[in-house]
């Protein structure tokens, strides 16, 4: 396998680069091993409802993006304490996923740094009974992509905050993440270890037939264009979520408001507002305003601009209700 070590940390560009390299694999390609890191981001699985996996207000406040990947599995938090790896092979004879084929050399690399990593379940690595790595895999048109994340020195408090969400809030047919007890690899590695040493060990164990290479400039340019076209778009990162229903309910001093939204491809198809509040305006006006609107804060703010909140919810604070309906 040829090894590429990527220096850029833009999550949209890195996922786009992975897709471009994967799409270029052909019968003559010996395979690719990719090492890359992302600046803080949440990466959701291909079949997940993005909103079901994240604490959107916290991420917005932190300026942390959410990006959808092409493979299945659960949502993960990335930062520069995280090291990601990708294996890509042209293997048309392969008919089933095989996680062990790619996780065994990763375990060997970790062992060189004194980390007692073992493969658990189908696609995880553990050390000391805690998860240190998760993987995903797909087979497409004779090609195999296996990629995973290694928790080296991740900010676990930020991880918990980013992926925290009320399980009663959303109902969808998406694939929900399974939360596990996690640990950083740095808790287990021997003295003198570092991210650089781990990178070197992974390159040696996973792509032993040559030194790391630079990604060709034309490939990087193609990846940047794909990132703009796909991985930086709301349509992919949020709109591609499975259909879902969201329920928001809050008790205010003047009454309770219950909002239910049916969302398809990220667009509100119907809205129902109920509660024990008093109003002089018809609630149907508010419901009609939200139908057909993207389920994201800016679009909701525009749709609700100029609404007489006091007429719809007697005794309310307009600014509070604006935040309640737009997630600000």
N, C-alpha and C positions, 0 to 999 in steps of 0.2 A: 504494500500500500504506500502511496505517496502521502506525506504529512504536510498540512498547511497549518501554521500558527497565525491566527488573525489578531491584529493589533487594535482594530476598531472596536468600540464598545456600544455602538448604537444598536439596540435590540431589533428594530425593524430591518436595518441593513444586514445584520448578521443572519436573521432568519431568511431574508431574501437571498443572501449569498449561498446559504445551505441549499435552498431550492434550485438556484441556478446551477450549482455544481452537480446536484443530484440529477437534474434534467439532462445534463451533458454526458452522463455516464453511458458508455457504449461497450461493445464486446472486447475492444482492445484496452480498455481502462483497467489498470491493476487494482483499482480501488482507492478510496480517499479516507484519510483520517484527519479530522478537523478539530482544533482546539481553539476555543473562543470564550470571551467573557462579555457580559452585558453590564452597562450602568443600571442603576435600580429600575426594575420593571416587573410587572406581573405577566407571565406567559400562560395563556389558557389553552386547553386542549381543543382540537378541531371540532368536537361534538358537544362542547359545553355551552351553557348559557352564561355569558360573561358576568352579568350582574349577580348571578347566583353564587359566584365564587369570590367576589371582591368587596372590600369596604370602599365604595366609590367616593364618599366625602373625604375619607382620609387620604386616598390616592390623589384626589384633586388638590387638596391642601398641600400635599408634598410635591406636587408636580411630577408624579410618577406615572409613566404611560402603561397601558395594557395592550398587549399584542397577542393575536391568535396564531398558533402554529399549525402546521399541516397534519400533524400526527394526533392520535387520540390520547387518552389518559387525562390526568388531572392538572389543575392549575398549580404553578410553582412561582415562587418569588426569587428573583435574581438580583444580585448586586455584585460589586467587584470582589467580594469574598467568596464568590461562586465560580467554579470552573466547569465549562460545558464541553462535551466531546460528541463528535458525530462520526459514525462509520458509514461509508457508502460503498456498495458493491453492485456490480452487474452480475446477477445470478439467476437467470431465467429458470433454472431447474428447481429453485427454492419455492416451495408451496405453502410453508407455514412459518410463523414467526419463531425465532430461535434466539432468546435473550442470552442464554449461557455462552453462545459462541463469541459474543462481544464483551460480556461482563467478566469472563475469566481473565483476559489480559489486563483489564482495568484492576481487578483484584491483585494480580501479580505486581503491577506498578505500585499500588498502595502498600503491598507487603514490603517493598524495597525501602519504604519510609517508616516501617514498623507498625503500620495500621492493620489490625486484625479484621479485614473486611471479608464478609461472607455473603453469598447470594441467598436471598430469602424471597419467599413467595415466587412470583413469576418474573418480576422486573426490578427488584430493589436490591440495594446493598446495605448491610448493617454492620456496625461495629459496637461491641458492648451492648448488644440488644436494642440499639437505636438506629434509626434510618439515617444514612449519610448520602444516599444517592437513589434517584429514581430514573427510570428509562421509559422510552416509548419507541415503537417500531412500526414501519409500514412496508408493504411490498407493492410496487406499482410498475407495470409494464416491464417486468423482468429485472427491476432494480430493487435493492434493499436499502432502506435507511434505518439506522438505529442511532438514536441520540439520547443523551442523558445529562444529568446535572450532578456535580459533586459539591457538597456543602463543605467548603474548606474553612472559611472564617466569616460566615454570613451573619448579618445583624438579625438575630433570631427574634428580637422584639419587633423590628419592622416587618419581618415575615409574618408574625402573628397578627399584627395590626392590618396589614395589607390584605390578608386572606380571611379576615373575620367578617362574617355576615350572619344575619338572623335566619336560621333555617326555616322559620315559619313565613318568611316574607315572600318567597318565590316558589312557584309550582311549575315545573316544566318537564319536558321529556329529554332534557339534556343529561349528560353524564356528570354526576356530582363527584367532586374530589373526595378521597378518603384521607382524613387527617391521621398522621402518625406521629409518634414520639421521635423527634429528630435530634441530631447532634452534629457538631462541626468536626471535621477530620482533624483539625488542629488540636483537638482534645486528646488525640490518640497517637499522633505521629511522634517520632523520636526527635531528640534535641538536634537543632541544626537544620531541620526541615524547613521548607518554604514553598510558596507557590511556584517559584521558578524550578525548584528541584522536582516538584510534583509534575510540572509540565514536561520536564526532561525524561522522567521515568515513564510517563504515559507514552511519549513519543517513541521511546526505546522499546517498550513492551507491545505497543499496538501497531506501530509502523516501523519495524526494525530494519527495513531494507534501504534506508537512505535518510539523509538529513532533511530537516524541515525546509520547505520551499515557500517562496512568496506567491500569493495568489496573483495570477496574471491581471494586468491592468484592465483589459477588456472585460474580464469576468467581474471585476469590482464595479465597473461602469454599468454593466448589465444588472448587477444586483442593486445598485443605487436606484436605477430606473424602476425596477420591480418593487422596491420598498415604497417609492412614491405612489406607484400604481395600485399597490395592494396592502402592504403591511403597515402603512401609516394612515389608512383610511378607516373611517367609522363603519363603512359598509362591511368590511372584513372583520374588524375587531369586535364590533358590537352587533351589527346588522346580520351577520351570519349565524347568530345564536338560534337554537331551536325555538319554536313557538313556546310562550310561557305566559303565566298569569302572575301579576304582582299585586300584593295587598299591603296597603299602608293604613295604619290605624293609630290615632293619637287622641288622648283625652286632654282637652283644654278647659280653662275655667268656665267657659261659656258653652261647652258641649263637646261631644265626641264626633270625630270625622273618620269615616271609613271609605277608603278609595280602592277600587279594584280595576286594574288595567289588563286587558287582553292584548298581547303584543306578538306580532308576526314579522319576522325578519327585521326586528328592531323598530317597527312602526306600530303605534297604538291603533288597534282596530276598533276597540270599543272601550268606554269608560263608564263606570257606575259609581256615583258618590252617594253615601247614605250616612245616617247618624241621628243624634237627638238634638241637633242644633236648630236655631230659628233663623229664618231668612225671609226677605221680602222679594227676592228675585228667584226665578225658576232655576233649579239646579241643572236642568237639562241644557241650559245655555253653556254652563261650564263643561259639561260632558261633551257637547258638540265641539267646543273649542279644541279639546284634546284629541278627538278622533282624527286619525290620519297624520299625526305629528310624530316625529322621531322621538324615541324614548331616551332623550338625553337632555341635560340641563339647559343648554343654550336654546334649543328648539322649543322647549317647554316655556322658557321665559318669553320668547317672542310670541308664542301662541296666547299667553295669558296677559300680555301687555295691555294696560288700560282696563283690566277687569276691576269692577267695583267689589272688592272683597267684603266690605261691611254689608253690602246688600245681600250677598250670598251666605255670609256667616255672621250673624248679628253679634256685636260685642267683640269681634276678633281684632287682632293686631295685623294689619295688612302685610307688614314686612315678615312676620312670623309665618303667615299663610303662604306667602310667596316662596319662602324657603321650604316649607312643607311639601309643596307641589313641584318644586324644581330641584330638590336635593342639594340646595346651597347651604 
